[in-house]
Amino acid sequence: MTTNIWEKFDKSIDTKALKEDAAKSAEQGDYPEVSHGTYEVKIEKLELVESKSGKPMLSCWMQILDGEYKGQRLFYNQVMHVGFGVSKALEFLQALDSGVDVQFENFKQFTDMVMDVHEAIDGVTEYAVEYGEEKGYNTFEIVDVFDAQ
């Protein structure tokens, strides 16, 4: 009697443990939540996008490079429809120390400038980011800038 591939997998893999692991993963998400702290990161993605509510938003994906959370990401999102949001986004971009003149004139200019910043730092600069919380919101502060290894 021939065994099909699925029966072969059922015999070679502990499906009961796999089912329990899948249920646990569904409860916790794919990765454990990154605790607040300081992490060495590289900027993986940096762009101006539209938020779920339809507002302009600076989005930055930072990949953690070492430690317990190596390979996981921190996500910085700053909605920019009011002056405070624009100010916070500019502050974050200036801290990346890209050499690009960081300023806001309009959204077309801003998105081009964000692309220039990402191009200037991509693969050559890494950061120490302090990831915290204030008033229920995640906070991100660039505390050190260094050459990529």
FIKOLZA-1660 file (N, C-alpha, C; in steps of 0.1 Angstrom, whole numbers, plus 5000, padded with zeros to 4 digits):
% residues 149
   i   px   py   pz ch aa at
   1 5009 4988 5000  A  M  N
   1 5000 5000 5000  A  M CA
   1 5009 5012 5000  A  M  C
   2 5006 5022 4991  A  T  N
   2 5014 5034 4990  A  T CA
   2 5009 5044 5000  A  T  C
   3 5018 5052 5005  A  T  N
   3 5015 5063 5015  A  T CA
   3 5016 5076 5007  A  T  C
   4 5005 5084 5008  A  N  N
   4 5006 5097 5001  A  N CA
   4 5015 5106 5009  A  N  C
   5 5019 5117 5003  A  I  N
   5 5028 5126 5010  A  I CA
   5 5022 5132 5023  A  I  C
   6 5009 5134 5024  A  W  N
   6 5003 5140 5036  A  W CA
   6 5004 5129 5047  A  W  C
   7 5002 5117 5044  A  E  N
   7 5003 5107 5055  A  E CA
   7 5018 5106 5059  A  E  C
   8 5027 5107 5050  A  K  N
   8 5041 5107 5053  A  K CA
   8 5045 5118 5063  A  K  C
   9 5039 5130 5060  A  F  N
   9 5042 5142 5069  A  F CA
   9 5035 5139 5083  A  F  C
  10 5023 5133 5083  A  D  N
  10 5016 5130 5095  A  D CA
  10 5025 5121 5104  A  D  C
  11 5032 5111 5097  A  K  N
  11 5040 5102 5105  A  K CA
  11 5053 5108 5110  A  K  C
  12 5059 5117 5102  A  S  N
  12 5072 5122 5105  A  S CA
  12 5072 5135 5113  A  S  C
  13 5060 5142 5115  A  I  N
  13 5059 5154 5122  A  I CA
  13 5049 5152 5134  A  I  C
  14 5053 5156 5146  A  D  N
  14 5044 5155 5157  A  D CA
  14 5032 5165 5155  A  D  C
  15 5022 5161 5149  A  T  N
  15 5011 5170 5145  A  T CA
  15 5003 5175 5158  A  T  C
  16 5003 5168 5168  A  K  N
  16 4996 5173 5181  A  K CA
  16 5004 5185 5186  A  K  C
  17 5017 5183 5187  A  A  N
  17 5026 5194 5192  A  A CA
  17 5025 5206 5182  A  A  C
  18 5024 5203 5170  A  L  N
  18 5024 5214 5159  A  L CA
  18 5011 5222 5161  A  L  C
  19 5000 5215 5163  A  K  N
  19 4987 5221 5165  A  K CA
  19 4987 5230 5177  A  K  C
  20 4993 5225 5188  A  E  N
  20 4993 5233 5201  A  E CA
  20 5002 5245 5199  A  E  C
  21 5013 5244 5191  A  D  N
  21 5022 5255 5189  A  D CA
  21 5015 5265 5180  A  D  C
  22 5007 5261 5170  A  A  N
  22 5000 5270 5162  A  A CA
  22 4990 5278 5170  A  A  C
  23 4983 5271 5179  A  A  N
  23 4973 5278 5187  A  A CA
  23 4980 5289 5196  A  A  C
  24 4991 5285 5202  A  K  N
  24 4999 5294 5210  A  K CA
  24 5004 5306 5202  A  K  C
  25 5008 5304 5190  A  S  N
  25 5013 5314 5181  A  S CA
  25 5002 5324 5177  A  S  C
  26 4990 5318 5175  A  A  N
  26 4979 5327 5171  A  A CA
  26 4975 5336 5183  A  A  C
  27 4977 5332 5195  A  E  N
  27 4974 5340 5207  A  E CA
  27 4985 5351 5208  A  E  C
  28 4997 5348 5206  A  Q  N
  28 5008 5357 5208  A  Q CA
  28 5012 5365 5196  A  Q  C
  29 5008 5361 5184  A  G  N
  29 5013 5367 5172  A  G CA
  29 5025 5359 5168  A  G  C
  30 5031 5363 5156  A  D  N
  30 5042 5356 5150  A  D CA
  30 5055 5357 5159  A  D  C
  31 5057 5368 5165  A  Y  N
  31 5069 5371 5172  A  Y CA
  31 5065 5376 5186  A  Y  C
  32 5073 5374 5196  A  P  N
  32 5070 5380 5209  A  P CA
  32 5071 5395 5208  A  P  C
  33 5063 5402 5215  A  E  N
  33 5063 5416 5215  A  E CA
  33 5077 5422 5220  A  E  C
  34 5082 5431 5212  A  V  N
  34 5095 5437 5216  A  V CA
  34 5093 5446 5228  A  V  C
  35 5101 5443 5239  A  S  N
  35 5100 5452 5251  A  S CA
  35 5107 5465 5248  A  S  C
  36 5103 5475 5256  A  H  N
  36 5109 5488 5255  A  H CA
  36 5124 5487 5259  A  H  C
  37 5132 5494 5253  A  G  N
  37 5147 5493 5255  A  G CA
  37 5154 5500 5244  A  G  C
  38 5167 5498 5244  A  T  N
  38 5176 5504 5233  A  T CA
  38 5181 5493 5224  A  T  C
  39 5179 5495 5211  A  Y  N
  39 5182 5484 5202  A  Y CA
  39 5191 5490 5190  A  Y  C
  40 5200 5481 5185  A  E  N
  40 5208 5485 5173  A  E CA
  40 5199 5481 5162  A  E  C
  41 5197 5490 5152  A  V  N
  41 5188 5488 5141  A  V CA
  41 5193 5493 5128  A  V  C
  42 5188 5488 5117  A  K  N
  42 5190 5494 5104  A  K CA
  42 5176 5498 5099  A  K  C
  43 5176 5508 5091  A  I  N
  43 5163 5513 5085  A  I CA
  43 5161 5504 5073  A  I  C
  44 5150 5497 5073  A  E  N
  44 5146 5488 5063  A  E CA
  44 5137 5495 5052  A  E  C
  45 5128 5503 5057  A  K  N
  45 5119 5510 5049  A  K CA
  45 5116 5524 5054  A  K  C
  46 5116 5534 5046  A  L  N
  46 5113 5548 5050  A  L CA
  46 5105 5554 5039  A  L  C
  47 5093 5558 5042  A  E  N
  47 5085 5564 5031  A  E CA
  47 5073 5572 5037  A  E  C
  48 5068 5580 5028  A  L  N
  48 5055 5587 5032  A  L CA
  48 5044 5579 5026  A  L  C
  49 5034 5575 5034  A  V  N
  49 5023 5567 5030  A  V CA
  49 5010 5573 5034  A  V  C
  50 4999 5567 5030  A  E  N
  50 4986 5572 5035  A  E CA
  50 4982 5563 5047  A  E  C
  51 4978 5569 5058  A  S  N
  51 4973 5561 5069  A  S CA
  51 4960 5555 5067  A  S  C
  52 4956 5546 5076  A  K  N
  52 4943 5539 5074  A  K CA
  52 4931 5550 5074  A  K  C
  53 4934 5561 5081  A  S  N
  53 4923 5571 5081  A  S CA
  53 4924 5581 5070  A  S  C
  54 4934 5578 5060  A  G  N
  54 4935 5587 5048  A  G CA
  54 4943 5599 5050  A  G  C
  55 4951 5599 5060  A  K  N
  55 4960 5611 5063  A  K CA
  55 4975 5608 5059  A  K  C
  56 4983 5618 5055  A  P  N
  56 4997 5615 5052  A  P CA
  56 5004 5610 5065  A  P  C
  57 5013 5601 5063  A  M  N
  57 5020 5595 5075  A  M CA
  57 5034 5591 5071  A  M  C
  58 5044 5595 5079  A  L  N
  58 5058 5590 5077  A  L CA
  58 5058 5576 5083  A  L  C
  59 5063 5566 5076  A  S  N
  59 5064 5553 5080  A  S CA
  59 5079 5548 5079  A  S  C
  60 5084 5542 5090  A  C  N
  60 5097 5537 5091  A  C CA
  60 5097 5523 5097  A  C  C
  61 5103 5514 5090  A  W  N
  61 5105 5500 5095  A  W CA
  61 5120 5499 5099  A  W  C
  62 5122 5495 5111  A  M  N
  62 5136 5493 5117  A  M CA
  62 5138 5479 5120  A  M  C
  63 5148 5472 5115  A  Q  N
  63 5151 5458 5118  A  Q CA
  63 5161 5458 5129  A  Q  C
  64 5158 5450 5140  A  I  N
  64 5167 5449 5151  A  I CA
  64 5178 5439 5147  A  I  C
  65 5191 5444 5149  A  L  N
  65 5203 5437 5144  A  L CA
  65 5209 5427 5154  A  L  C
  66 5206 5427 5166  A  D  N
  66 5212 5418 5176  A  D CA
  66 5204 5416 5188  A  D  C
  67 5208 5407 5197  A  G  N
  67 5201 5405 5209  A  G CA
  67 5189 5396 5208  A  G  C
  68 5181 5395 5218  A  E  N
  68 5170 5386 5219  A  E CA
  68 5160 5388 5208  A  E  C
  69 5158 5400 5203  A  Y  N
  69 5148 5403 5193  A  Y CA
  69 5154 5405 5179  A  Y  C
  70 5166 5399 5177  A  K  N
  70 5173 5400 5164  A  K CA
  70 5163 5396 5153  A  K  C
  71 5163 5404 5142  A  G  N
  71 5154 5401 5131  A  G CA
  71 5140 5406 5131  A  G  C
  72 5136 5410 5143  A  Q  N
  72 5122 5416 5145  A  Q CA
  72 5123 5431 5141  A  Q  C
  73 5111 5437 5140  A  R  N
  73 5111 5451 5135  A  R CA
  73 5104 5459 5145  A  R  C
  74 5108 5472 5145  A  L  N
  74 5101 5483 5152  A  L CA
  74 5095 5491 5141  A  L  C
  75 5083 5496 5144  A  F  N
  75 5076 5504 5134  A  F CA
  75 5073 5518 5139  A  F  C
  76 5079 5528 5133  A  Y  N
  76 5076 5542 5136  A  Y CA
  76 5066 5547 5126  A  Y  C
  77 5055 5552 5131  A  N  N
  77 5045 5558 5122  A  N CA
  77 5041 5572 5128  A  N  C
  78 5042 5582 5120  A  Q  N
  78 5039 5596 5124  A  Q CA
  78 5029 5602 5115  A  Q  C
  79 5017 5603 5119  A  V  N
  79 5007 5610 5110  A  V CA
  79 5010 5625 5110  A  V  C
  80 5009 5631 5098  A  M  N
  80 5014 5644 5095  A  M CA
  80 5003 5654 5090  A  M  C
  81 4991 5654 5096  A  H  N
  81 4981 5663 5091  A  H CA
  81 4980 5676 5100  A  H  C
  82 4988 5676 5110  A  V  N
  82 4988 5688 5119  A  V CA
  82 5003 5692 5121  A  V  C
  83 5005 5704 5125  A  G  N
  83 5019 5709 5127  A  G CA
  83 5027 5700 5137  A  G  C
  84 5021 5696 5147  A  F  N
  84 5029 5687 5157  A  F CA
  84 5034 5675 5150  A  F  C
  85 5026 5668 5142  A  G  N
  85 5030 5656 5135  A  G CA
  85 5042 5659 5125  A  G  C
  86 5041 5670 5118  A  V  N
  86 5051 5674 5109  A  V CA
  86 5064 5676 5117  A  V  C
  87 5063 5683 5128  A  S  N
  87 5075 5686 5136  A  S CA
  87 5081 5673 5141  A  S  C
  88 5074 5664 5146  A  K  N
  88 5079 5651 5151  A  K CA
  88 5086 5643 5140  A  K  C
  89 5080 5643 5128  A  A  N
  89 5085 5636 5116  A  A CA
  89 5099 5642 5112  A  A  C
  90 5099 5655 5112  A  L  N
  90 5112 5662 5109  A  L CA
  90 5123 5659 5119  A  L  C
  91 5119 5660 5131  A  E  N
  91 5128 5657 5142  A  E CA
  91 5134 5642 5141  A  E  C
  92 5126 5633 5137  A  F  N
  92 5130 5619 5135  A  F CA
  92 5140 5618 5124  A  F  C
  93 5136 5624 5112  A  L  N
  93 5144 5624 5100  A  L CA
  93 5158 5631 5102  A  L  C
  94 5158 5642 5109  A  Q  N
  94 5170 5649 5112  A  Q CA
  94 5180 5640 5121  A  Q  C
  95 5174 5633 5130  A  A  N
  95 5182 5624 5139  A  A CA
  95 5189 5613 5131  A  A  C
  96 5184 5610 5119  A  L  N
  96 5190 5599 5111  A  L CA
  96 5204 5603 5105  A  L  C
  97 5207 5616 5106  A  D  N
  97 5220 5622 5102  A  D CA
  97 5224 5617 5088  A  D  C
  98 5215 5619 5078  A  S  N
  98 5217 5615 5065  A  S CA
  98 5226 5624 5056  A  S  C
  99 5227 5637 5061  A  G  N
  99 5234 5647 5052  A  G CA
  99 5224 5654 5043  A  G  C
 100 5212 5649 5043  A  V  N
 100 5201 5655 5034  A  V CA
 100 5195 5667 5042  A  V  C
 101 5192 5678 5035  A  D  N
 101 5186 5690 5041  A  D CA
 101 5171 5686 5044  A  D  C
 102 5168 5683 5057  A  V  N
 102 5155 5679 5061  A  V CA
 102 5146 5691 5064  A  V  C
 103 5135 5692 5056  A  Q  N
 103 5126 5703 5058  A  Q CA
 103 5112 5699 5051  A  Q  C
 104 5102 5707 5055  A  F  N
 104 5089 5704 5049  A  F CA
 104 5084 5717 5042  A  F  C
 105 5081 5715 5029  A  E  N
 105 5075 5726 5021  A  E CA
 105 5061 5722 5017  A  E  C
 106 5060 5710 5012  A  N  N
 106 5047 5704 5008  A  N CA
 106 5049 5689 5007  A  N  C
 107 5038 5681 5005  A  F  N
 107 5040 5667 5006  A  F CA
 107 5047 5661 4994  A  F  C
 108 5046 5667 4982  A  K  N
 108 5054 5662 4971  A  K CA
 108 5069 5664 4974  A  K  C
 109 5073 5676 4978  A  Q  N
 109 5087 5678 4982  A  Q CA
 109 5091 5669 4993  A  Q  C
 110 5083 5667 5003  A  F  N
 110 5086 5659 5015  A  F CA
 110 5088 5644 5011  A  F  C
 111 5080 5639 5003  A  T  N
 111 5081 5625 4999  A  T CA
 111 5094 5623 4991  A  T  C
 112 5098 5632 4982  A  D  N
 112 5111 5631 4975  A  D CA
 112 5122 5632 4985  A  D  C
 113 5121 5641 4995  A  M  N
 113 5132 5643 5004  A  M CA
 113 5133 5630 5013  A  M  C
 114 5122 5624 5017  A  V  N
 114 5123 5611 5024  A  V CA
 114 5130 5600 5016  A  V  C
 115 5127 5600 5003  A  M  N
 115 5134 5590 4995  A  M CA
 115 5149 5593 4994  A  M  C
 116 5153 5606 4994  A  D  N
 116 5167 5609 4994  A  D CA
 116 5173 5605 5007  A  D  C
 117 5167 5607 5018  A  V  N
 117 5172 5603 5031  A  V CA
 117 5174 5588 5031  A  V  C
 118 5164 5581 5027  A  H  N
 118 5166 5566 5027  A  H CA
 118 5177 5562 5018  A  H  C
 119 5178 5567 5007  A  E  N
 119 5189 5564 4997  A  E CA
 119 5203 5567 5004  A  E  C
 120 5204 5578 5011  A  A  N
 120 5216 5582 5017  A  A CA
 120 5221 5573 5028  A  A  C
 121 5212 5567 5036  A  I  N
 121 5215 5559 5047  A  I CA
 121 5214 5544 5045  A  I  C
 122 5208 5539 5034  A  D  N
 122 5205 5525 5032  A  D CA
 122 5218 5517 5030  A  D  C
 123 5220 5508 5039  A  G  N
 123 5232 5499 5038  A  G CA
 123 5245 5505 5044  A  G  C
 124 5245 5518 5047  A  V  N
 124 5257 5524 5052  A  V CA
 124 5256 5529 5066  A  V  C
 125 5244 5531 5071  A  T  N
 125 5243 5537 5085  A  T CA
 125 5233 5528 5093  A  T  C
 126 5237 5526 5106  A  E  N
 126 5229 5519 5116  A  E CA
 126 5227 5528 5128  A  E  C
 127 5218 5525 5136  A  Y  N
 127 5214 5533 5147  A  Y CA
 127 5212 5526 5160  A  Y  C
 128 5213 5533 5171  A  A  N
 128 5209 5528 5184  A  A CA
 128 5196 5536 5186  A  A  C
 129 5185 5529 5188  A  V  N
 129 5172 5535 5190  A  V CA
 129 5166 5532 5204  A  V  C
 130 5163 5542 5211  A  E  N
 130 5156 5540 5224  A  E CA
 130 5141 5539 5221  A  E  C
 131 5136 5527 5224  A  Y  N
 131 5121 5524 5221  A  Y CA
 131 5114 5524 5235  A  Y  C
 132 5105 5534 5236  A  G  N
 132 5098 5535 5249  A  G CA
 132 5083 5538 5247  A  G  C
 133 5077 5544 5258  A  E  N
 133 5063 5547 5257  A  E CA
 133 5061 5559 5266  A  E  C
 134 5052 5568 5260  A  E  N
 134 5048 5580 5268  A  E CA
 134 5033 5582 5265  A  E  C
 135 5025 5583 5275  A  K  N
 135 5011 5586 5274  A  K CA
 135 5004 5576 5265  A  K  C
 136 5008 5563 5266  A  G  N
 136 5001 5552 5258  A  G CA
 136 5006 5551 5244  A  G  C
 137 5016 5559 5240  A  Y  N
 137 5021 5559 5226  A  Y CA
 137 5035 5554 5226  A  Y  C
 138 5039 5546 5216  A  N  N
 138 5053 5542 5215  A  N CA
 138 5062 5554 5211  A  N  C
 139 5074 5554 5217  A  T  N
 139 5083 5565 5214  A  T CA
 139 5096 5559 5208  A  T  C
 140 5102 5567 5200  A  F  N
 140 5115 5563 5193  A  F CA
 140 5124 5575 5194  A  F  C
 141 5136 5572 5199  A  E  N
 141 5146 5583 5199  A  E CA
 141 5159 5577 5194  A  E  C
 142 5165 5583 5184  A  I  N
 142 5178 5579 5179  A  I CA
 142 5188 5584 5189  A  I  C
 143 5196 5575 5195  A  V  N
 143 5205 5579 5206  A  V CA
 143 5220 5577 5201  A  V  C
 144 5222 5570 5190  A  D  N
 144 5235 5569 5184  A  D CA
 144 5234 5566 5169  A  D  C
 145 5244 5570 5162  A  V  N
 145 5245 5568 5147  A  V CA
 145 5259 5562 5144  A  V  C
 146 5259 5551 5137  A  F  N
 146 5273 5546 5133  A  F CA
 146 5272 5539 5120  A  F  C
 147 5284 5537 5114  A  D  N
 147 5285 5531 5101  A  D CA
 147 5281 5516 5102  A  D  C
 148 5274 5512 5091  A  A  N
 148 5270 5498 5091  A  A CA
 148 5282 5489 5090  A  A  C
 149 5281 5477 5096  A  Q  N
 149 5292 5468 5096  A  Q CA
 149 5291 5458 5085  A  Q  C
% end
